[in-house]
């Protein structure tokens, strides 16, 4: 799905008309908070305030790397959004495709054990019961579902998108009422990238600091190959915040001559890529996309000959103060 544009603009007529529905949705979304089950292992939930586009998965990967440096054995737990597997908790296997388990689960499983489960309680139990058990669960999303009570809830906000118009779905992008989310979160991570910081980011920082909850910073860094700067570039992606990806390429001084955006978690068809490939051939350009997008193409016969024509832009989260995250990990295990 693609988030409507008015969510990211100042409240107008449409958002005002949707306020009654937003009040109803907000009241329902508030109900699960505080009722989650204590997980069998220490669990850090990497969540966000809004529907998509905050960078939860890269943050979860960076936390896992940090945990491994500390000698821990983290495992990932995710719902497997967009996949058909998950009704029964399942370990992500090398043979799975994005249509099976979702693109995010495939990315996570490249680094550590990953379980997809719509029932997150059952998924956490599965991780704890493995013969070589992990000692830390990193849950990608699931903060608002509140089926599990996290040992620590780290909420991620993108500095450029912020909280949008600050209203609850469907009038705005908030997944639940802001007051409720702040009350149930333990810390805030502001992820910087290309573009200016949204006004709402300062407000949410102040709200966390006012109640004594930690505010952390990080940067989403991309790795640009030198020869890319010598070529024309065409980029495509199907993520919640495509402007963030395109903006990072422009900030890296690449000659971006065309951009193609698709809905978040989009299942690509050959007809989607044909005009991109034709445009690249006509202009002598290279094609760039995100790692999350390319995993959706792998394992599918119709794309086998095209994969070599598409390059991935590596991206990772760099924490401003990794020692504070190490302290967070240590506190969770205590």
C-alpha positions in Angstrom: 0.0 0.0 0.0 1.0 3.6 -0.5 0.4 6.1 2.3 -1.8 9.0 1.1 0.1 12.3 0.6 -2.2 14.3 2.9 -0.8 12.3 5.9 2.5 14.1 5.5 1.0 17.6 5.1 -0.6 20.0 7.6 -4.1 18.9 8.6 -6.6 19.9 6.0 -10.2 19.3 5.0 -9.8 15.6 4.3 -8.0 14.8 7.6 -10.7 16.9 9.5 -13.5 14.8 7.9 -11.7 11.6 8.9 -11.3 12.7 12.5 -14.3 10.8 13.9 -13.0 7.6 12.3 -9.5 8.4 13.7 -10.9 8.8 17.2 -12.6 5.4 17.0 -9.5 3.8 15.6 -7.3 5.4 18.3 -9.5 4.1 21.1 -9.3 0.6 19.7 -5.6 0.8 19.1 -5.0 1.8 22.7 -6.7 -1.2 24.2 -3.9 -3.9 23.8 -1.2 -1.7 25.5 -0.2 -3.0 28.9 -1.7 -6.5 28.3 1.2 -8.2 26.6 2.7 -11.5 27.9 6.2 -11.5 29.3 8.4 -13.2 26.7 10.6 -16.3 27.5 13.8 -14.4 26.6 14.8 -10.7 26.9 13.1 -8.9 24.0 13.8 -5.6 22.4 11.0 -4.3 20.2 12.1 -2.1 17.4 8.9 -0.2 16.5 7.7 3.1 15.2 4.9 5.6 15.6 3.6 5.7 12.1 2.6 3.3 9.3 5.9 2.4 7.6 9.0 4.2 6.5 11.0 4.8 9.7 13.8 2.3 9.1 13.0 -0.3 11.7 14.7 -3.2 9.8 18.1 -1.5 9.3 18.0 -0.5 13.0 17.3 -4.1 14.0 20.2 -5.3 11.9 22.5 -2.7 13.5 21.4 -3.8 17.0 22.1 -7.4 16.2 25.6 -6.6 15.0 26.2 -4.6 18.2 24.8 -7.5 20.3 27.1 -10.0 18.6 30.1 -7.7 19.3 29.1 -8.0 23.0 29.1 -11.8 22.8 25.3 -12.2 22.7 23.3 -14.5 20.5 20.4 -12.5 19.1 17.5 -13.9 17.0 15.0 -12.0 15.0 11.2 -12.2 15.3 8.9 -10.6 12.7 5.4 -11.0 11.4 6.6 -11.6 7.8 4.5 -8.8 6.3 3.5 -9.6 2.7 4.4 -13.3 3.0 2.1 -16.4 3.0 4.1 -18.2 5.7 3.5 -17.3 9.3 0.2 -18.7 10.4 2.4 -21.4 12.1 5.7 -20.0 13.4 8.4 -20.8 10.9 12.2 -20.5 10.7 13.2 -18.5 7.6 15.1 -20.9 5.2 17.5 -20.1 2.3 14.9 -21.6 0.0 12.2 -19.1 1.0 11.3 -16.2 -1.3 9.8 -12.8 -0.5 6.4 -14.2 -1.5 6.9 -16.8 1.2 8.0 -14.8 4.2 8.2 -11.1 3.1 11.2 -9.0 2.1 12.1 -7.9 5.6 12.4 -11.4 6.9 14.7 -12.4 4.1 17.0 -9.5 4.9 17.1 -10.3 8.6 17.7 -14.0 8.0 20.9 -13.2 6.1 22.5 -12.2 9.3 20.9 -14.2 12.2 18.3 -16.8 12.9 14.8 -15.3 12.0 11.3 -16.6 12.8 8.2 -15.3 11.1 5.0 -15.6 13.1 1.7 -13.8 13.0 1.3 -15.0 16.6 4.4 -13.3 18.1 4.0 -15.1 21.4 4.3 -18.5 19.7 7.2 -17.2 17.6 9.1 -16.1 20.8 8.5 -19.5 22.3 9.9 -21.2 19.2 13.1 -19.2 19.4 13.5 -20.0 23.1 13.0 -23.7 22.4 15.7 -24.2 19.8 18.4 -26.7 20.6 21.0 -23.9 20.4 18.9 -21.1 22.0 19.5 -17.4 21.6 19.7 -15.2 24.6 18.1 -12.1 23.1 15.1 -11.5 20.8 15.0 -8.5 18.5 11.4 -8.0 17.3 11.1 -6.0 14.1 7.8 -4.1 14.5 4.9 -5.3 16.7 4.9 -2.5 19.2 1.3 -1.6 18.7 0.0 -5.2 18.7 1.2 -5.5 22.3 0.8 -9.3 22.4 4.3 -9.4 24.0 5.6 -7.1 26.7 9.0 -6.0 25.5 11.9 -5.9 27.9 12.7 -2.6 26.1 10.7 -0.8 23.4 12.8 1.3 21.2 10.8 3.5 18.9 12.3 4.7 15.6 11.5 8.0 13.9 12.8 9.2 10.6 14.0 12.8 10.9 12.6 13.9 7.6 9.2 12.3 7.8 8.6 12.7 11.5 5.0 12.1 12.6 3.4 13.5 9.5 0.3 15.5 10.4 0.3 14.0 13.9 -3.1 12.4 13.5 -4.2 8.7 13.9 -5.1 6.5 11.0 -7.1 7.1 8.8 -6.8 10.9 9.3 -3.0 10.6 9.6 -0.2 8.1 9.8 -0.1 7.4 13.6 -0.7 3.8 14.5 -2.2 4.7 17.9 -2.6 7.8 20.0 0.7 9.5 20.5 0.3 9.9 24.3 -0.3 6.1 24.6 2.7 5.3 22.5 5.0 7.5 24.4 3.8 6.1 27.7 4.6 2.5 26.6 7.9 3.3 24.9 11.3 3.1 26.7 13.5 5.1 24.3 13.5 7.1 21.1 15.9 6.7 18.2 16.0 9.5 15.6 17.5 8.4 12.3 18.9 11.0 10.1 19.3 10.9 6.3 18.9 13.2 3.4 16.6 16.2 3.7 15.6 18.6 6.5 14.3 17.5 9.8 10.6 17.6 10.3 9.2 20.0 12.9 7.4 17.1 14.7 10.8 15.4 15.4 11.7 18.2 17.8 8.3 17.9 19.5 8.6 14.2 20.0 12.2 14.5 21.3 11.0 17.1 23.8 8.1 14.8 24.9 10.5 11.9 25.6 13.0 14.1 27.4 10.2 15.6 29.5 9.5 12.2 31.1 13.2 11.3 31.4 13.3 8.7 28.6 16.5 8.4 26.5 16.7 10.0 23.1 19.3 8.5 20.8 20.6 9.4 17.4 21.7 7.5 14.3 22.5 8.0 10.6 21.4 6.0 7.6 24.5 5.7 5.5 24.7 4.4 1.9 27.8 3.0 0.3 28.3 4.5 -3.2 30.7 2.8 -5.6 33.0 5.3 -7.3 32.1 4.3 -10.8 28.4 5.1 -10.2 29.4 8.8 -10.2 30.7 8.4 -13.7 27.5 7.1 -15.1 23.9 8.2 -15.5 21.7 6.6 -12.9 18.1 5.3 -12.9 16.7 4.2 -9.6 13.6 2.3 -8.5 12.1 1.2 -5.2 9.0 0.0 -3.6 9.4 1.2 0.0 7.2 3.4 2.3 9.4 6.5 1.9 10.9 6.4 -1.7 11.9 10.0 -1.5 14.4 9.0 1.3 16.1 6.6 -1.1 16.2 9.0 -4.0 17.3 11.9 -1.9 20.2 9.9 -0.5 21.4 9.2 -4.1 21.2 12.8 -5.0 23.0 13.8 -1.8 25.8 11.4 -2.9 26.2 13.5 -6.1 24.9 10.8 -8.4 23.4 11.8 -11.8 19.9 10.6 -11.2 18.1 11.0 -14.5 14.9 9.0 -13.7 13.2 7.5 -10.7 10.4 4.9 -10.5 8.5 4.3 -7.2 6.1 1.5 -6.3 4.0 0.8 -3.2 5.7 -0.5 -0.1 6.3 -4.3 -0.3 5.3 -4.2 -4.0 5.3 -7.6 -5.7 7.1 -6.9 -8.9 6.0 -8.1 -12.3 8.0 -8.2 -15.5 5.9 -5.3 -16.9 7.1 -3.1 -14.0 10.8 -3.5 -14.9 10.6 -3.5 -18.7 10.2 0.3 -19.0 13.1 0.8 -16.5 15.4 -1.5 -18.4 14.4 0.2 -21.7 15.1 3.6 -20.2 18.5 2.5 -19.0 19.4 1.0 -22.3 18.4 4.1 -24.2 20.4 6.4 -21.9 23.4 4.1 -21.2 22.5 4.3 -17.5 23.0 1.9 -14.6 20.0 0.8 -12.5 20.1 1.1 -8.7 17.6 -0.2 -6.1 17.5 -1.0 -2.4 18.5 -4.4 -0.9 14.9 -4.8 0.2 13.6 -4.4 -3.3 16.1 -6.8 -4.9 15.3 -9.6 -2.5 11.8 -9.5 -3.9 13.1 -10.4 -7.4 15.4 -13.3 -6.3 14.1 -16.8 -6.6 11.7 -15.9 -9.4 12.5 -17.4 -12.8 11.1 -14.4 -14.8 13.8 -12.2 -13.3 16.8 -14.5 -13.5 18.3 -12.9 -16.6 17.6 -9.3 -15.3 19.2 -9.5 -11.9 22.7 -8.9 -13.2 21.5 -5.6 -14.7 20.4 -4.2 -11.3 22.8 -3.0 -8.6 22.0 -2.7 -4.9 22.8 0.4 -2.9 24.1 -0.9 0.5 22.7 1.0 3.4 23.4 0.6 7.2 22.6 2.4 10.4 25.5 4.1 12.2 24.7 4.9 15.9 25.9 8.3 17.2 26.6 6.8 20.7 27.0 3.0 20.4 28.1 2.8 24.0 24.5 3.9 25.1 23.1 1.1 23.0 25.5 -1.4 24.6 24.3 -0.2 28.0 20.7 -0.8 26.8 21.6 -4.4 25.8 23.3 -5.1 29.1 20.3 -3.7 31.0 17.9 -5.9 29.0 19.8 -9.0 29.9 19.9 -8.1 33.6 
